[in-house]
Amino acid sequence: MAATESALTIHNDISMELPELAPNQGLEAFKDIVFGSAAGMIGKVIEYPFDTVKVRLQSQPDHLPLRYNGPLDCFRQSFQAEGLRGLYRGISAPMAGAAVENSCLFFSYRVVQELLQASYYSSTEPLPLTALVFSGAASGSITSLALTPIELIKCKMQVPSEPSSARVGPLKIIVSVFRQDGVLGFWRGQLGTLIRETGGGAAWFGGYEGVSALFRSYHYSPSTTFSSEVESGSLPLYQQMLAGAAAGVSYNFLFYPADTIKSRLQTEDINNTSSKRQTFGGAARALWHQQGLRGLYRGCGITCARSAPSSAFIFTVFEGLRSYFG
């Protein structure tokens, strides 16, 4: 009898110590995918004409005189030759890419944070900025694997071929890449995408979280009377957009050379009949010897200019959807 009571007591103690069920990770993942996709596609529509100009500036051949003197000249020539439609040429692939990229970024960013919180930090305290930067870098590296094939198709569609009337759609490009290089050909330029997305993810999320923390520290200063909205961790709309804009500029400026080299690798066969393919290091050395640091940052100004409003909208839309739908 005593043994039975003891066993019941132990059973009851164990039952009382069972942990609570974890939140519905499937629902959270669904929200990240849907909200990230929506935010990314809106941002892509805003930035795409500037991205077309950027890729055309980056992909000018080494062995020929520069076709464009700068972003404004590239925009003028492109608009005169093709109109506004030409600046949006190939947007189908990057629209899909924006949905994939941002859903992957936000989803993996949250997952890595939860892993860090469960392994190294207290679950009751927010993660430090260093952990958020690491989470952003890990998120970017994961996303690069899904992004490279989409960007390959996008870049090939954005760069005009000779003659300019010989246009092909994304399906024909996919077939051409597969026939020429096989499945691995879709990951040409992967190293550049990996460097850009890993470093860029750290800069993107780190910039957003860092600027947001600065705004919160201002609101939380002892001399400031702050509202319940700020107490709960959210920021006014204009501050969210400023933080997002700063994130976009940080992402593009710091690792822009890797993106330049990636674009050249992915478009080198469009107007070049040579069968010899450059490596990432070879393309970097050739560009450095030809144009120096300026060549590595060609088109960076217009890229940063378009990334500021684009990232501002991406973060604002994502945070707004997250807040509205819980």
PyMOL commands that set and color helices and strands:
alter all, ss='L'
color gray80, all
select helices_A, chain A and resi 2-16+25-58+71-87+92-119+129-158+170-181+183-187+190-219+228-231+237-254+256-267+280-296+300-325
alter helices_A, ss='H'
color red, helices_A
deselect
rebuild
show_as cartoon
